[in-house]
Amino acid sequence: MNLVVIGAQWGDEGKGRIVDYMASAADVVIRFSGGANAGHTLVYQGQKYAVHLVPSGILYPDTTVLLGTGMVIDPESLFDELNTLSEQGIDWKGRVLISSRAHIVFPEYKERDRRLDKERKRPIGTTGRGIGIAYSQKAARDGIRLADIFDDSWKEVLSDEENRFLDLYRDQLSDMMVDITSYLHREKPERVLMEGAQGALLDLDLGTYPYVSSGYSAAAGASLGAGIGPRDIDGVLGVFKAYSTRVGNGPFPSEFLPERDGELGEQIQTIGKEFGVTTGRKRRCGYLDLVALKYACRANGIDGLVLTKLDIYDGFDEVSACTAYDIDGTQTDEFPASIDALTNAGPVIKTFPGWKRDISGITEYDQLPEEARRYIEFIEEYCETPITVVSVGPERNQIIIRRELWTEY
């Protein structure tokens, strides 16, 4: 069985935590796109683990994790991360594999990335990790894949500085390199979990272009990044938070505004600890954007939604969501491609009563307060997609399973 987990918003939805939970029953976890610009915080037995390039399933000693074909990999960042995991008691050797077709991020890409963003007429707000440069090199057919760094013909193409950089890591990378398609065909793992980076609304084609990532973060990218055919995918899960967040520049129709929403944005940011794992930047916060979420469900064929951080609203008198956009006096419930339209869109808000109680210890859906269930069921009806999982806290066991996750959809 091959399942895909993607973010259904602008990233930072809690994908890593859900993948970590599901990985206990997975044979292989594949990160199918992105680079060190992504970040997941995993909490296990009170200890926090931060991963950026390594798939979230690494905490399970019997799980193999694969950095897929759609990834762009900075070897320095990768081995810094692996060394940190070793210091935290995680034995990763022999369990971390890399697709031979994944591309390499060189140190000079980072400065080029930052410089390019400063020179843009519309700065993206890049993390400066060299990701965009690596993907642009790939698209221009000037990139360097992992397989290439062992070929003498490519060594002649690379600069002395680039070769010296790779010399630090070639031996270790050689031991980790696999042809991902052949590996999966040969090993025939029963359960494969494919993990996306960022969120569907940051996908290069489906997202809020040009304020998007340079890679694919939509569900369709899982097939390419994992080296399998689209018919081999058995289900797609989309992860979203009870509110919306976004990092960097770009339109955000439901963003909290002090003049309209008072201190609500700061409250959610503080309670939800909305700071980037990779950059430490504050995340912009807003009402749950159901227009965008419904679009993500339709564009990605999402079979089941995973709702995270519902507990952040425990102390609030009311909970609100954006159910339509008001664009120059006209209301719409469709997600426009036009950046100007999204920038000018104002949220049409629907308000629900809050539940005013601690739900962090609840493990059964029927035990949730009626107000919380009403909020959940409205989201399901609006998006025409079932919410199969509800997370009520950061720990692995603070989760309500409404439908068995490892099942065909």
DRENDO-1510 file (C-alpha; in Angstrom, 1 decimal, always signed):
<recs>
REC; n; res; u; v; w
REC; 1; MET; +0.0; +0.0; +0.0 .
REC; 2; ASN; +1.3; +3.4; -1.0 .
REC; 3; LEU; +0.0; +6.5; +0.8 .
REC; 4; VAL; +0.8; +10.1; +0.2 .
REC; 5; VAL; +0.8; +12.8; +2.9 .
REC; 6; ILE; +0.9; +16.5; +1.8 .
REC; 7; GLY; +0.3; +19.8; +3.4 .
REC; 8; ALA; -3.1; +21.3; +2.4 .
REC; 9; GLN; -2.2; +24.9; +3.2 .
REC; 10; TRP; +1.0; +27.0; +2.9 .
REC; 11; GLY; +3.2; +24.5; +4.8 .
REC; 12; ASP; +3.8; +24.2; +8.5 .
REC; 13; GLU; +0.6; +22.2; +9.0 .
REC; 14; GLY; +2.1; +19.4; +11.1 .
REC; 15; LYS; +2.9; +16.9; +8.3 .
REC; 16; GLY; +6.0; +15.6; +10.1 .
REC; 17; ARG; +4.1; +14.8; +13.2 .
REC; 18; ILE; +1.4; +12.8; +11.2 .
REC; 19; VAL; +4.0; +11.0; +9.1 .
REC; 20; ASP; +5.9; +10.2; +12.3 .
REC; 21; TYR; +2.7; +8.7; +13.7 .
REC; 22; MET; +2.0; +6.7; +10.6 .
REC; 23; ALA; +5.6; +5.6; +10.2 .
REC; 24; SER; +5.3; +3.1; +13.0 .
REC; 25; ALA; +3.5; +0.9; +10.6 .
REC; 26; ALA; +5.5; +1.8; +7.5 .
REC; 27; ASP; +8.3; -0.2; +5.9 .
REC; 28; VAL; +9.6; +2.8; +3.9 .
REC; 29; VAL; +9.1; +6.6; +4.2 .
REC; 30; ILE; +10.0; +8.7; +1.2 .
REC; 31; ARG; +10.4; +12.4; +1.2 .
REC; 32; PHE; +9.5; +13.1; -2.5 .
REC; 33; SER; +10.4; +16.8; -2.9 .
REC; 34; GLY; +12.0; +19.9; -1.4 .
REC; 35; GLY; +15.2; +20.6; +0.4 .
REC; 36; ALA; +16.6; +22.0; +3.6 .
REC; 37; ASN; +14.1; +24.8; +3.5 .
REC; 38; ALA; +11.5; +22.5; +5.0 .
REC; 39; GLY; +11.4; +21.7; +8.7 .
REC; 40; HIS; +9.5; +19.4; +11.0 .
REC; 41; THR; +9.5; +19.3; +14.8 .
REC; 42; LEU; +8.8; +15.9; +16.2 .
REC; 43; VAL; +8.1; +15.3; +19.9 .
REC; 44; TYR; +8.7; +11.8; +21.3 .
REC; 45; GLN; +8.7; +11.0; +25.0 .
REC; 46; GLY; +9.2; +14.6; +25.8 .
REC; 47; GLN; +12.2; +15.1; +23.6 .
REC; 48; LYS; +12.1; +17.3; +20.5 .
REC; 49; TYR; +13.7; +16.3; +17.2 .
REC; 50; ALA; +14.1; +18.8; +14.4 .
REC; 51; VAL; +14.4; +17.4; +10.9 .
REC; 52; HIS; +14.8; +19.3; +7.6 .
REC; 53; LEU; +16.0; +16.9; +4.9 .
REC; 54; VAL; +15.5; +13.6; +6.6 .
REC; 55; PRO; +12.1; +12.0; +6.4 .
REC; 56; SER; +10.1; +12.0; +9.6 .
REC; 57; GLY; +10.0; +8.2; +10.0 .
REC; 58; ILE; +13.7; +8.2; +11.0 .
REC; 59; LEU; +12.7; +7.9; +14.7 .
REC; 60; TYR; +11.6; +4.3; +14.1 .
REC; 61; PRO; +14.5; +1.8; +14.2 .
REC; 62; ASP; +12.9; -0.6; +11.7 .
REC; 63; THR; +11.9; +2.0; +9.2 .
REC; 64; THR; +14.0; +2.9; +6.1 .
REC; 65; VAL; +13.8; +6.5; +4.9 .
REC; 66; LEU; +14.5; +7.6; +1.4 .
REC; 67; LEU; +15.3; +11.1; +0.1 .
REC; 68; GLY; +13.5; +11.0; -3.2 .
REC; 69; THR; +14.2; +12.0; -6.8 .
REC; 70; GLY; +12.4; +15.4; -6.5 .
REC; 71; MET; +14.6; +16.6; -3.7 .
REC; 72; VAL; +17.5; +19.0; -3.8 .
REC; 73; ILE; +20.1; +18.0; -1.2 .
REC; 74; ASP; +22.8; +20.1; +0.5 .
REC; 75; PRO; +25.3; +17.5; +1.7 .
REC; 76; GLU; +26.6; +19.7; +4.4 .
REC; 77; SER; +23.1; +20.3; +5.9 .
REC; 78; LEU; +22.3; +16.6; +5.5 .
REC; 79; PHE; +25.2; +15.4; +7.5 .
REC; 80; ASP; +24.9; +18.1; +10.1 .
REC; 81; GLU; +21.3; +16.9; +10.6 .
REC; 82; LEU; +22.4; +13.2; +10.8 .
REC; 83; ASN; +25.1; +14.0; +13.3 .
REC; 84; THR; +22.6; +15.8; +15.5 .
REC; 85; LEU; +20.3; +12.8; +15.3 .
REC; 86; SER; +23.2; +10.6; +16.3 .
REC; 87; GLU; +23.9; +12.8; +19.3 .
REC; 88; GLN; +20.2; +12.4; +20.3 .
REC; 89; GLY; +20.5; +8.6; +20.3 .
REC; 90; ILE; +19.0; +7.9; +16.8 .
REC; 91; ASP; +20.9; +5.1; +14.9 .
REC; 92; TRP; +20.4; +6.1; +11.3 .
REC; 93; LYS; +23.2; +4.3; +9.5 .
REC; 94; GLY; +22.0; +1.9; +6.9 .
REC; 95; ARG; +18.5; +3.3; +7.1 .
REC; 96; VAL; +18.9; +6.6; +5.2 .
REC; 97; LEU; +19.0; +6.2; +1.5 .
REC; 98; ILE; +19.1; +8.8; -1.3 .
REC; 99; SER; +17.8; +8.6; -4.9 .
REC; 100; SER; +20.6; +8.7; -7.4 .
REC; 101; ARG; +18.5; +11.2; -9.4 .
REC; 102; ALA; +18.2; +13.8; -6.6 .
REC; 103; HIS; +20.0; +17.0; -7.3 .
REC; 104; ILE; +22.8; +18.6; -5.3 .
REC; 105; VAL; +22.8; +22.1; -3.6 .
REC; 106; PHE; +26.3; +23.7; -3.6 .
REC; 107; PRO; +27.3; +26.3; -1.1 .
REC; 108; GLU; +27.5; +29.2; -3.6 .
REC; 109; TYR; +23.8; +28.6; -4.4 .
REC; 110; LYS; +22.8; +30.1; -1.0 .
REC; 111; GLU; +24.3; +33.5; -1.6 .
REC; 112; ARG; +22.9; +33.5; -5.2 .
REC; 113; ASP; +19.5; +32.6; -3.8 .
REC; 114; ARG; +19.5; +35.6; -1.4 .
REC; 115; ARG; +20.9; +38.0; -3.9 .
REC; 116; LEU; +18.3; +37.0; -6.5 .
REC; 117; ASP; +15.5; +37.5; -4.1 .
REC; 118; LYS; +16.7; +41.0; -3.2 .
REC; 119; GLU; +16.8; +41.9; -6.9 .
REC; 120; ARG; +13.3; +40.7; -7.7 .
REC; 121; LYS; +10.6; +43.2; -8.4 .
REC; 122; ARG; +8.4; +41.0; -6.2 .
REC; 123; PRO; +10.6; +39.4; -3.5 .
REC; 124; ILE; +9.4; +35.9; -2.6 .
REC; 125; GLY; +10.9; +35.9; +1.0 .
REC; 126; THR; +13.1; +32.9; +0.3 .
REC; 127; THR; +14.8; +31.0; +3.1 .
REC; 128; GLY; +18.1; +31.5; +1.4 .
REC; 129; ARG; +19.0; +27.8; +1.4 .
REC; 130; GLY; +19.8; +27.7; -2.3 .
REC; 131; ILE; +16.8; +25.6; -3.1 .
REC; 132; GLY; +15.5; +27.9; -5.8 .
REC; 133; ILE; +18.9; +28.0; -7.5 .
REC; 134; ALA; +19.2; +24.2; -7.5 .
REC; 135; TYR; +15.8; +23.8; -9.1 .
REC; 136; SER; +16.4; +26.5; -11.7 .
REC; 137; GLN; +19.7; +24.7; -12.6 .
REC; 138; LYS; +17.8; +21.5; -12.8 .
REC; 139; ALA; +15.2; +23.1; -15.2 .
REC; 140; ALA; +17.9; +24.6; -17.3 .
REC; 141; ARG; +19.6; +21.2; -17.5 .
REC; 142; ASP; +22.7; +22.5; -15.8 .
REC; 143; GLY; +22.1; +20.8; -12.4 .
REC; 144; ILE; +24.3; +18.0; -10.8 .
REC; 145; ARG; +22.5; +14.9; -9.6 .
REC; 146; LEU; +23.9; +12.6; -7.0 .
REC; 147; ALA; +24.8; +10.0; -9.6 .
REC; 148; ASP; +26.8; +12.5; -11.5 .
REC; 149; ILE; +29.3; +13.3; -8.7 .
REC; 150; PHE; +30.9; +9.9; -9.2 .
REC; 151; ASP; +31.5; +10.3; -13.0 .
REC; 152; ASP; +34.9; +11.6; -14.1 .
REC; 153; SER; +33.3; +13.5; -17.0 .
REC; 154; TRP; +31.3; +15.6; -14.5 .
REC; 155; LYS; +34.3; +16.2; -12.2 .
REC; 156; GLU; +35.8; +18.0; -15.2 .
REC; 157; VAL; +32.8; +20.3; -15.5 .
REC; 158; LEU; +32.7; +21.2; -11.8 .
REC; 159; SER; +34.9; +24.0; -10.4 .
REC; 160; ASP; +37.8; +23.2; -8.1 .
REC; 161; GLU; +35.8; +24.6; -5.2 .
REC; 162; GLU; +32.8; +22.4; -6.0 .
REC; 163; ASN; +34.9; +19.3; -6.3 .
REC; 164; ARG; +36.6; +20.1; -3.0 .
REC; 165; PHE; +33.2; +20.5; -1.4 .
REC; 166; LEU; +32.0; +17.1; -2.8 .
REC; 167; ASP; +35.2; +15.4; -1.8 .
REC; 168; LEU; +34.1; +15.9; +1.8 .
REC; 169; TYR; +31.0; +13.7; +1.3 .
REC; 170; ARG; +31.5; +11.5; -1.7 .
REC; 171; ASP; +32.3; +8.3; +0.2 .
REC; 172; GLN; +29.4; +8.6; +2.6 .
REC; 173; LEU; +27.0; +9.6; -0.2 .
REC; 174; SER; +28.1; +6.6; -2.3 .
REC; 175; ASP; +27.0; +4.2; +0.5 .
REC; 176; MET; +23.6; +5.8; +0.7 .
REC; 177; MET; +22.8; +6.1; -3.0 .
REC; 178; VAL; +20.1; +3.9; -4.6 .
REC; 179; ASP; +18.1; +3.8; -7.8 .
REC; 180; ILE; +14.7; +4.4; -6.1 .
REC; 181; THR; +12.6; +2.7; -8.7 .
REC; 182; SER; +14.7; -0.5; -8.7 .
REC; 183; TYR; +14.9; -0.4; -4.9 .
REC; 184; LEU; +11.2; -0.4; -4.4 .
REC; 185; HIS; +10.7; -3.0; -7.1 .
REC; 186; ARG; +13.3; -5.3; -5.6 .
REC; 187; GLU; +12.4; -4.9; -1.9 .
REC; 188; LYS; +8.6; -4.8; -2.5 .
REC; 189; PRO; +7.8; -3.0; +0.8 .
REC; 190; GLU; +4.2; -3.6; +1.9 .
REC; 191; ARG; +3.6; -0.1; +3.2 .
REC; 192; VAL; +5.3; +3.0; +1.7 .
REC; 193; LEU; +4.6; +6.4; +3.0 .
REC; 194; MET; +5.3; +9.4; +0.7 .
REC; 195; GLU; +5.9; +12.7; +2.5 .
REC; 196; GLY; +5.7; +16.1; +0.8 .
REC; 197; ALA; +7.4; +19.3; +1.7 .
REC; 198; GLN; +5.8; +22.7; +2.2 .
REC; 199; GLY; +2.1; +22.8; +1.3 .
REC; 200; ALA; -0.1; +22.4; -1.8 .
REC; 201; LEU; -0.6; +26.2; -2.0 .
REC; 202; LEU; +3.1; +26.6; -2.4 .
REC; 203; ASP; +3.3; +24.1; -5.3 .
REC; 204; LEU; +5.1; +25.6; -8.4 .
REC; 205; ASP; +2.0; +25.0; -10.6 .
REC; 206; LEU; -1.0; +24.8; -8.3 .
REC; 207; GLY; +0.1; +27.4; -5.7 .
REC; 208; THR; +0.0; +31.2; -5.4 .
REC; 209; TYR; +2.6; +31.7; -8.2 .
REC; 210; PRO; +5.1; +33.4; -8.1 .
REC; 211; TYR; +5.0; +33.2; -4.3 .
REC; 212; VAL; +5.6; +29.5; -4.2 .
REC; 213; SER; +8.4; +27.0; -3.7 .
REC; 214; SER; +10.5; +26.0; -6.7 .
REC; 215; GLY; +9.6; +22.3; -6.4 .
REC; 216; TYR; +6.4; +20.3; -6.4 .
REC; 217; SER; +4.6; +20.0; -3.2 .
REC; 218; ALA; +1.3; +18.8; -4.7 .
REC; 219; ALA; +0.2; +15.1; -4.4 .
REC; 220; ALA; +1.0; +14.5; -8.1 .
REC; 221; GLY; +4.7; +15.1; -7.3 .
REC; 222; ALA; +4.7; +11.9; -5.1 .
REC; 223; SER; +4.7; +9.7; -8.2 .
REC; 224; LEU; +7.7; +11.4; -9.7 .
REC; 225; GLY; +9.7; +11.8; -6.5 .
REC; 226; ALA; +9.1; +8.2; -5.4 .
REC; 227; GLY; +9.8; +6.8; -8.8 .
REC; 228; ILE; +6.5; +5.0; -9.1 .
REC; 229; GLY; +3.5; +5.3; -11.5 .
REC; 230; PRO; +0.4; +7.4; -10.4 .
REC; 231; ARG; -1.8; +4.2; -10.5 .
REC; 232; ASP; +0.4; +2.8; -7.7 .
REC; 233; ILE; -0.8; +5.5; -5.2 .
REC; 234; ASP; -3.6; +4.1; -3.0 .
REC; 235; GLY; -4.6; +7.3; -1.1 .
REC; 236; VAL; -3.8; +10.9; -0.4 .
REC; 237; LEU; -4.1; +12.6; +3.0 .
REC; 238; GLY; -4.0; +16.3; +3.4 .
REC; 239; VAL; -2.9; +18.0; +6.6 .
REC; 240; PHE; -4.2; +21.3; +7.7 .
REC; 241; LYS; -4.3; +23.4; +10.9 .
REC; 242; ALA; -7.5; +24.7; +12.6 .
REC; 243; TYR; -6.3; +28.2; +11.4 .
REC; 244; SER; -4.1; +29.3; +8.6 .
REC; 245; THR; -0.4; +30.4; +8.6 .
REC; 246; ARG; +2.0; +31.5; +5.9 .
REC; 247; VAL; +5.7; +32.4; +6.0 .
REC; 248; GLY; +7.3; +34.9; +3.7 .
REC; 249; ASN; +5.6; +37.2; +1.1 .
REC; 250; GLY; +2.5; +36.5; -0.9 .
REC; 251; PRO; -1.2; +36.9; -0.7 .
REC; 252; PHE; -3.0; +35.7; +2.4 .
REC; 253; PRO; -6.7; +36.6; +2.2 .
REC; 254; SER; -7.7; +35.4; +5.7 .
REC; 255; GLU; -4.7; +37.0; +7.5 .
REC; 256; PHE; -5.5; +38.5; +10.9 .
REC; 257; LEU; -5.4; +42.3; +10.8 .
REC; 258; PRO; -4.9; +44.3; +14.0 .
REC; 259; GLU; -7.4; +47.0; +12.9 .
REC; 260; ARG; -10.1; +44.3; +12.3 .
REC; 261; ASP; -9.1; +41.4; +14.6 .
REC; 262; GLY; -7.3; +43.2; +17.5 .
REC; 263; GLU; -4.8; +40.9; +19.2 .
REC; 264; LEU; -6.1; +37.7; +17.8 .
REC; 265; GLY; -3.2; +37.2; +15.5 .
REC; 266; GLU; -0.6; +37.7; +18.2 .
REC; 267; GLN; -2.6; +35.3; +20.5 .
REC; 268; ILE; -2.7; +32.5; +18.0 .
REC; 269; GLN; +1.0; +33.1; +17.1 .
REC; 270; THR; +2.0; +32.8; +20.7 .
REC; 271; ILE; -0.2; +29.9; +21.8 .
REC; 272; GLY; +0.4; +28.0; +18.6 .
REC; 273; LYS; +4.2; +28.7; +18.8 .
REC; 274; GLU; +4.1; +29.8; +15.2 .
REC; 275; PHE; +7.8; +30.2; +14.5 .
REC; 276; GLY; +9.6; +28.5; +11.6 .
REC; 277; VAL; +11.7; +25.4; +12.5 .
REC; 278; THR; +14.2; +26.2; +9.8 .
REC; 279; THR; +14.4; +30.0; +9.9 .
REC; 280; GLY; +12.9; +31.0; +13.3 .
REC; 281; ARG; +10.8; +33.5; +11.4 .
REC; 282; LYS; +7.3; +34.4; +12.8 .
REC; 283; ARG; +4.5; +32.9; +10.8 .
REC; 284; ARG; +1.7; +35.1; +9.6 .
REC; 285; CYS; -1.5; +33.8; +11.1 .
REC; 286; GLY; -5.1; +34.0; +9.9 .
REC; 287; TYR; -8.6; +32.5; +10.0 .
REC; 288; LEU; -8.9; +29.0; +8.6 .
REC; 289; ASP; -9.3; +29.6; +4.9 .
REC; 290; LEU; -11.9; +27.1; +3.7 .
REC; 291; VAL; -11.9; +28.5; +0.1 .
REC; 292; ALA; -8.2; +27.6; -0.2 .
REC; 293; LEU; -8.6; +24.3; +1.6 .
REC; 294; LYS; -11.4; +23.2; -0.7 .
REC; 295; TYR; -9.3; +24.1; -3.7 .
REC; 296; ALA; -6.4; +22.0; -2.3 .
REC; 297; CYS; -8.7; +19.0; -1.7 .
REC; 298; ARG; -10.0; +19.2; -5.3 .
REC; 299; ALA; -6.6; +19.9; -7.0 .
REC; 300; ASN; -4.8; +17.1; -5.2 .
REC; 301; GLY; -7.5; +14.4; -5.0 .
REC; 302; ILE; -7.3; +14.4; -1.2 .
REC; 303; ASP; -9.2; +11.4; +0.2 .
REC; 304; GLY; -9.0; +12.3; +3.9 .
REC; 305; LEU; -8.0; +15.4; +5.9 .
REC; 306; VAL; -5.9; +15.5; +9.0 .
REC; 307; LEU; -6.8; +18.4; +11.3 .
REC; 308; THR; -4.0; +19.6; +13.6 .
REC; 309; LYS; -3.8; +22.1; +16.5 .
REC; 310; LEU; -7.5; +22.1; +17.3 .
REC; 311; ASP; -6.5; +22.5; +20.9 .
REC; 312; ILE; -5.1; +26.0; +20.3 .
REC; 313; TYR; -8.6; +27.3; +20.3 .
REC; 314; ASP; -9.4; +25.7; +23.7 .
REC; 315; GLY; -9.5; +29.1; +25.6 .
REC; 316; PHE; -11.5; +31.1; +23.0 .
REC; 317; ASP; -15.1; +32.2; +23.3 .
REC; 318; GLU; -15.6; +31.7; +19.5 .
REC; 319; VAL; -13.9; +30.2; +16.5 .
REC; 320; SER; -14.2; +31.6; +13.0 .
REC; 321; ALA; -13.4; +30.5; +9.5 .
REC; 322; CYS; -13.3; +32.2; +6.1 .
REC; 323; THR; -16.0; +30.7; +3.8 .
REC; 324; ALA; -15.7; +33.1; +0.8 .
REC; 325; TYR; -13.7; +36.0; -0.6 .
REC; 326; ASP; -15.0; +39.5; -1.2 .
REC; 327; ILE; -13.1; +40.8; -4.2 .
REC; 328; ASP; -14.0; +44.4; -5.1 .
REC; 329; GLY; -17.5; +43.9; -3.8 .
REC; 330; THR; -18.1; +40.5; -5.4 .
REC; 331; GLN; -18.2; +37.4; -3.3 .
REC; 332; THR; -16.7; +34.1; -4.5 .
REC; 333; ASP; -16.0; +30.7; -3.0 .
REC; 334; GLU; -13.4; +29.8; -5.8 .
REC; 335; PHE; -9.7; +30.2; -5.3 .
REC; 336; PRO; -8.5; +32.6; -8.1 .
REC; 337; ALA; -5.2; +32.2; -10.0 .
REC; 338; SER; -4.7; +36.0; -10.2 .
REC; 339; ILE; -2.3; +37.3; -7.5 .
REC; 340; ASP; -3.9; +40.7; -7.7 .
REC; 341; ALA; -7.4; +39.2; -7.0 .
REC; 342; LEU; -6.0; +37.2; -4.0 .
REC; 343; THR; -4.2; +40.3; -2.7 .
REC; 344; ASN; -7.4; +42.3; -2.8 .
REC; 345; ALA; -9.6; +39.6; -1.4 .
REC; 346; GLY; -11.1; +40.1; +2.0 .
REC; 347; PRO; -12.4; +37.2; +4.0 .
REC; 348; VAL; -16.1; +36.5; +4.5 .
REC; 349; ILE; -16.2; +35.1; +8.0 .
REC; 350; LYS; -18.5; +32.6; +9.7 .
REC; 351; THR; -18.3; +32.4; +13.5 .
REC; 352; PHE; -18.9; +29.3; +15.7 .
REC; 353; PRO; -19.2; +29.1; +19.5 .
REC; 354; GLY; -16.0; +28.0; +21.2 .
REC; 355; TRP; -15.8; +25.0; +23.6 .
REC; 356; LYS; -13.9; +26.7; +26.4 .
REC; 357; ARG; -12.4; +23.5; +27.8 .
REC; 358; ASP; -9.2; +21.5; +27.6 .
REC; 359; ILE; -9.4; +18.9; +24.9 .
REC; 360; SER; -5.8; +17.8; +24.9 .
REC; 361; GLY; -6.5; +14.5; +26.7 .
REC; 362; ILE; -9.4; +13.4; +24.6 .
REC; 363; THR; -8.8; +10.2; +22.5 .
REC; 364; GLU; -12.3; +9.5; +21.1 .
REC; 365; TYR; -14.2; +11.8; +18.7 .
REC; 366; ASP; -17.5; +11.5; +20.5 .
REC; 367; GLN; -15.8; +12.8; +23.6 .
REC; 368; LEU; -15.0; +16.1; +22.0 .
REC; 369; PRO; -17.3; +19.0; +23.0 .
REC; 370; GLU; -20.3; +19.5; +20.7 .
REC; 371; GLU; -19.0; +22.9; +19.6 .
REC; 372; ALA; -15.7; +21.4; +18.5 .
REC; 373; ARG; -17.5; +18.6; +16.6 .
REC; 374; ARG; -19.8; +21.2; +14.9 .
REC; 375; TYR; -16.7; +23.1; +13.7 .
REC; 376; ILE; -15.1; +19.9; +12.3 .
REC; 377; GLU; -18.3; +18.8; +10.6 .
REC; 378; PHE; -18.8; +22.2; +8.9 .
REC; 379; ILE; -15.3; +21.9; +7.5 .
REC; 380; GLU; -16.0; +18.4; +6.2 .
REC; 381; GLU; -19.3; +19.5; +4.5 .
REC; 382; TYR; -17.7; +22.7; +3.0 .
REC; 383; CYS; -14.7; +20.8; +1.6 .
REC; 384; GLU; -16.7; +17.7; +0.7 .
REC; 385; THR; -13.8; +15.7; +2.2 .
REC; 386; PRO; -13.9; +13.7; +5.5 .
REC; 387; ILE; -11.6; +14.6; +8.4 .
REC; 388; THR; -10.1; +11.3; +9.3 .
REC; 389; VAL; -7.7; +12.4; +12.0 .
REC; 390; VAL; -7.9; +15.2; +14.7 .
REC; 391; SER; -4.8; +16.2; +16.6 .
REC; 392; VAL; -5.3; +17.8; +20.0 .
REC; 393; GLY; -1.7; +18.3; +21.2 .
REC; 394; PRO; +1.9; +17.9; +20.2 .
REC; 395; GLU; +2.6; +14.5; +21.6 .
REC; 396; ARG; +2.4; +11.4; +19.5 .
REC; 397; ASN; -0.6; +10.0; +21.5 .
REC; 398; GLN; -2.6; +13.2; +21.5 .
REC; 399; ILE; -4.5; +12.2; +18.4 .
REC; 400; ILE; -8.0; +11.1; +17.5 .
REC; 401; ILE; -8.3; +8.5; +14.8 .
REC; 402; ARG; -11.7; +8.5; +13.1 .
REC; 403; ARG; -10.7; +6.1; +10.3 .
REC; 404; GLU; -7.9; +3.6; +10.0 .
REC; 405; LEU; -5.0; +5.4; +8.3 .
REC; 406; TRP; -3.4; +2.5; +6.6 .
REC; 407; THR; -6.4; +1.7; +4.3 .
REC; 408; GLU; -7.2; +2.1; +0.6 .
REC; 409; TYR; -9.3; +5.0; -0.2 .
</recs>
